[in-house]
Amino acid sequence: MTKSLPAALALSLIAVPAFAAGDAAKGENEFKKCKACHSIIGTDGAEIQKGGKTGPNLYGVIGRKVASEDFAYGESIMAVGATGAVWTEEELAAYVANPADWLKAKLDDPAAKSKMSFKLAKGGEDVAAYLASVAPAAAP
């Protein structure tokens, strides 16, 4: 019985899904899919990635409160933002995989809707890593 406890613990650790760190270089390439709706414009106006204006500017999104950029967000994502939720690489990767399902889970509301209809089935962790890499420098 004493040998089975360590084995059970080891198996339980394997079963816990871990977030795989993304590859920023791959994410920069993958961001091409996002440019139809999103751009990355620095606070100084520098265009890091020229893109559409259908979606919000993604400069500094990692570490920023959800739905806090000056943009006409949908009701459901505004409700998530009202909880104080902040974009992390993990949360952003989960969101872009299926925005509507992410909102439904976050709000525990099967009627939650997303204005973002695009789903990034794979590579979300890479895009999140890329967006983190083009974020403003942290204050000392």
N, C-alpha and C positions, 0 to 999 in steps of 0.2 A: 504494500500500500504506500510506503514512503517513496518508492521509485515512481509511482504513478502521479504523485502530486507535481514534481518538477516537470514531468512530461506534459501534464495537463496545462501547466502554466506556460510552457514553451509553445504549445499548440494555440493557446489563447492569444499569445502575442503575435503569432503568425497570422491569425484570423483577423486581427485588427487592421483595417485598411490604413495605409500610410499615404500621405500626400507626397507625390514625387515632385521634387523641385524641377521647375521648368528650365528650359534652355533659351536664354534671351536672344541669341542669334537666330535660332529657329523661329522664335516668336516674332522677330522683326519681319521675317519672310511671311509668316502666317498672317501678320497684320494686314497684308494686302487684301485679304477677304473683308476686313473691317472698314477699309478706307472708303467704301461706297457711302457709308453713313457717318463715320467718325474721323476726326482729325486729331492731331496732337500738336497743340500750339502752346508754346511756353508763355509764361507770364509777361515776358518782354516782347511778345508778339512773334517770336521766331517760329517758323514752321518746321517742326521736327518731322511731321508726316502730314502732307497736304491731303485732305479728304473732304468728305461730305459734311453737311451740317444737319442732317436728319437726326443724328444722335449727338450726345454731348461731347465736348472736348475731353479727351482722355488723359491730358497732361496732369500728372500728380494724382491719378485716380487711386492708386494703392496708398492706403493710409488716410484717405478722405472719407468723410461721412457719406453714406449712400444717399444719392439724389440731392446732393448739396450744391452742385455746379449750377450756374445760372442757365436753366434749360426748362422747357415745358415737359416735365416728366409725367408719366401716367399715374393714376391714383394709387395703384398697388405698390409701386416702387417708392412712392412718396410715403406710404404707410410704413414700409420697412425703414426708410430714412428717419421717420419720426420716432422710431425705437432707439435711435442713437447708433445703429449698426454702422460699422466702418468696413470699407473694402479692404480685404486682405488678398493675397495672391490666391489662396485656397478658395475663398468665397467668390472671387471673380471667375476663376476657372469653372467652378460649379455653375455659376450664373450663365455664362456663355454657352455651356453645354445644352441647357434648356431653360431659358429665362422664365417661362410661364410656370414650369414645375418648381423652380427655385422659389419664386414668389409664393406659390401655393403652400410650399413647405414652411417658409419663413413666417408667413402670416397665419398658418393653419386654417386656410380659407380655400376651399376647392373652387371658388368663383374668382379668385385673383387672376388678373390678366396682365400681360406684358405688351407694351408697344413695340418691343424688339421681337420681331418674328424670326430673325436669323438664329440658327443653332450651329454652334461650332462643335461638331461631334467629337473631334479629337484635336489636340494641340492647344487647348485652353490654358493649360499650365505654362506652356511656352509663351503665349501671348501675355499672360499675367506677369511672367518674369521679365519680358521685354518692357511692358508698361512700368514695372518697378524700376527698371534700369534707366528710364528716361524721366524719372520723377525729379522734382526739385531737391536740392541738397538739404539734408536734415539740419535743423538749427543746432548749433553747438550747445 
